[in-house]
Amino acid sequence: MLEMTSMKIMICIILKFFIIGIPSKRPSIGHLVLKWPPVCIFNRTVEAQLTQISAILVSNMAIAIELMTELVMTVLRTTLMVYPHDVVDRGDGERRP
């Protein structure tokens, strides 16, 4: 449940920057794609929803940071195969509890 929530938050942040763009002089790729007429109809709705989601994230930044930290730790645990903390190296090259 917690991992799904953090994944949703990350996806929302990525989509926000893709569609709305990072504040700069150059428009984002999302702006260029969303100028295409069939897509342009949905642009305002999606942009408003993502802006609202990002506002909620800013107001609950502590929760968002906690969820993102949990996501990063989960990824590290699964991809790097981190050993459990109770396993120690006794100096002879073998790792055992």
Contacts in CASP RR format, 6 or more apart in sequence:
PFRMAT RR
TARGET T0000
AUTHOR 0000-0000-0000
METHOD contacts of the structure
MODEL  1
MLEMTSMKIMICIILKFFIIGIPSKRPSIGHLVLKWPPVCIFNRTVEAQL
TQISAILVSNMAIAIELMTELVMTVLRTTLMVYPHDVVDRGDGERRP
2 67 0 8 1.000
2 70 0 8 1.000
3 70 0 8 1.000
3 71 0 8 1.000
3 74 0 8 1.000
5 67 0 8 1.000
6 67 0 8 1.000
6 68 0 8 1.000
6 70 0 8 1.000
6 71 0 8 1.000
7 71 0 8 1.000
9 57 0 8 1.000
9 64 0 8 1.000
9 67 0 8 1.000
9 68 0 8 1.000
10 68 0 8 1.000
10 71 0 8 1.000
12 50 0 8 1.000
12 53 0 8 1.000
12 54 0 8 1.000
12 57 0 8 1.000
13 54 0 8 1.000
13 57 0 8 1.000
15 50 0 8 1.000
16 50 0 8 1.000
16 51 0 8 1.000
16 53 0 8 1.000
16 54 0 8 1.000
17 28 0 8 1.000
18 28 0 8 1.000
18 29 0 8 1.000
18 30 0 8 1.000
19 28 0 8 1.000
19 30 0 8 1.000
19 31 0 8 1.000
19 34 0 8 1.000
19 43 0 8 1.000
19 46 0 8 1.000
19 47 0 8 1.000
19 50 0 8 1.000
20 28 0 8 1.000
20 47 0 8 1.000
20 50 0 8 1.000
20 51 0 8 1.000
21 27 0 8 1.000
21 28 0 8 1.000
21 30 0 8 1.000
21 31 0 8 1.000
22 28 0 8 1.000
33 39 0 8 1.000
34 40 0 8 1.000
34 42 0 8 1.000
34 43 0 8 1.000
57 64 0 8 1.000
76 82 0 8 1.000
83 95 0 8 1.000
86 97 0 8 1.000
87 95 0 8 1.000
87 96 0 8 1.000
87 97 0 8 1.000
88 95 0 8 1.000
88 96 0 8 1.000
88 97 0 8 1.000
89 95 0 8 1.000
90 96 0 8 1.000
END
